[in-house]
């Protein structure tokens, strides 16, 4: 296989992997937040406690998604770095 095709495929797979990780994280966080609010509604908490628990869950999910996006960025940079190295080795 030619180097150009390998570089293109490496970049494509790296991008798709990173994007799918972040997309899955956002969708999963949204589903978790919705399901948590449905479960909390069954407990008959006061409004202040209900919104406090939802805020804590939301902040935790934002923190987890930010860690996931940092990981995806790290994977993407590593894959693009390897692609550039592969491209540079065969051009010399």
N, C-alpha and C positions, 0 to 999 in steps of 0.2 A: 504494500500500500504506500502511496506517495506521502511525503511528509506534510504537504499542504492539506491533504484530506485528514490525516491524523490530527493535525493542529486544529482544524475546523471542528472535527468530531469531539475532541477533548474540550474545547471551549463550549460547544453546544451542550454536551452532557453535564459539564460543570455548571453552566447557567441554569439548565433545567432542574438539576438537583437542588441548587440553592433556592431557586424560585419556588419549587414545590415544597421545600421545607418551610419557608416563610408563609406561603399560602395555606398550608395545612395548619400551621400554628395559629394564624388569624382565625380561620374557620373553627378550629377546635376551641379557641378561647371564647368565641362568640357563643358556641353551643354550650360550653360549660357555664357561662354567665346566665344564659337563658334558662337552662335546666336548674341552676342554683336558685334563681329567683322563683321558679315554679315550686321547688321543694320548700323554700323558706315561706312561701305563702301558706303552705299547709300547717305551719307551726303556730300561727296566730301570734306572732311577736308584735310589739308596739312598732309604730312607724319609725321611731328613732333607731331602735335596735335593728330593724329590717334594713334600713338604708345604711347603717353602719357596717353590717355584715356584708352587704353588697359592695360597699366601697372597699372594704378590705379584700374581698375576692377580686374585684376589678384591679386594684393596685397590684396584687400578686400576679394576676394574669398579664398585666402590662409588663411587669418585671420579667416574667418568663418569656414573653414574646420578644422583648428586647435582647435577652440572652440568646434566644434562637436566631434572631436576625444577625447578631454579632457572629455566631457560629457559621451561619450561611455566608456571611461576608468573608470570613476566614477561609472557608472552603473554596469560594469563588476566586479569591486572590491567589490561593495556592494552585488551583487548576490553571488559571491564566498564566501564572508564573512558570509552571511546568510547560505549558504550551509555547511560551516565548522562548524558553530554554531549548526546547526541542526544535523550534523554528530556527533559532540562532546557531545550533550545532550543525545543522545541515546546509546552512547558507555559507559557511566558511570554506 
